[in-house]
Structure formats: C-alpha cells, structure tokens
Amino acid sequence: WEVTYGAEFVPSAENGYTVIVQKARKFTSTDEPVVKSSFKIGEPGKIVLTVENNTSKKKKLLYRSKAKSTTDSI
C-alpha cells in the first residue's frame, strides 16, 4: 500500500511564505502506520495535507489534528 504524504502551512496573509512541515515522503507497508508531527507558527493560516495514491487500489486515510493557542510570558 504505497502512498506519498506531505504537509505544508499556508499563511492567510498574501505576502506570507508557505512553510513545509513535512517533506513528501513515501510510505510502504513495512513503515510505521502512525505519523506524528508538531510545529509552532505565529500567524493565522491553514495546513495542507497531500496524499498521493499512485496505485489503482482505494485506501483509507484517517487523520486527527489539534491546535493549541499559546501566549508567550515575559
């Protein structure tokens, strides 16, 4: 069940830069089935997950996300 997975952060601001959170990576049946990642960003935007299925077989994808609002204390 080979698929390629990648993730990037796209800021809401027009002049913002896209940040690659996870470079495109190929998964095979022998890889760990759970991917966990975290990162911090200081502006609003969206996360874009890309999953490429290059075979003719259908696959199921389950994902969970959690967002935390943090404040810096001085």
C-alpha positions as CSV (number, residue, x, y, z in Angstrom):
1,W,0.0,0.0,0.0
2,E,2.4,2.6,-1.1
3,V,1.4,6.3,-0.8
4,T,3.3,9.6,-0.7
5,Y,2.5,12.0,2.2
6,G,3.4,15.7,2.6
7,A,2.2,18.7,4.7
8,E,2.7,22.4,4.5
9,F,1.5,25.5,6.3
10,V,-0.1,28.2,4.1
11,P,-0.4,31.6,5.8
12,S,-3.6,33.7,5.4
13,A,-1.6,36.8,4.6
14,E,-1.0,37.4,0.9
15,N,2.7,38.3,1.4
16,G,3.4,35.3,3.8
17,Y,5.6,32.4,2.9
18,T,4.5,28.8,2.7
19,V,6.3,26.6,5.3
20,I,7.0,22.9,4.5
21,V,6.0,21.0,7.7
22,Q,6.7,17.5,6.3
23,K,8.6,16.9,3.0
24,A,6.9,14.5,0.7
25,R,7.7,11.0,1.9
26,K,6.9,7.6,0.5
27,F,5.3,5.1,2.9
28,T,5.3,1.4,2.3
29,S,3.6,-1.5,4.1
30,T,6.6,-2.0,6.4
31,D,6.7,1.6,7.7
32,E,5.1,2.6,11.0
33,P,1.4,3.3,10.2
34,V,1.2,6.4,12.5
35,V,2.8,9.8,11.6
36,K,3.1,12.4,14.4
37,S,4.4,15.9,13.9
38,S,4.2,19.3,15.6
39,F,5.3,22.8,14.9
40,K,4.8,26.4,16.1
41,I,3.7,29.2,13.9
42,G,2.9,32.8,14.8
43,E,0.3,33.7,12.2
44,P,-3.1,32.5,11.0
45,G,-3.3,30.1,8.1
46,K,-4.1,26.6,7.1
47,I,-2.4,23.2,7.0
48,V,-2.5,21.4,3.6
49,L,-2.0,17.6,3.7
50,T,-1.2,15.9,0.4
51,V,-1.6,12.2,0.0
52,E,-0.8,10.7,-3.4
53,N,-2.0,7.2,-4.2
54,N,-0.3,6.1,-7.4
55,T,-2.0,2.7,-7.5
56,S,-5.5,1.8,-8.6
57,K,-6.4,0.4,-5.2
58,K,-8.5,2.5,-2.9
59,K,-7.0,3.3,0.5
60,K,-8.5,4.8,3.7
61,L,-6.9,7.8,5.4
62,L,-7.6,8.8,9.0
63,Y,-6.2,12.0,10.4
64,R,-6.5,13.9,13.6
65,S,-5.4,17.4,14.3
66,K,-5.1,19.5,17.4
67,A,-4.5,23.3,17.6
68,K,-3.2,25.0,20.8
69,S,-3.3,28.7,21.4
70,T,-0.1,29.8,23.1
71,T,0.9,33.0,24.7
72,D,4.5,34.0,25.4
73,S,5.0,35.1,29.0
74,I,7.7,37.7,29.8
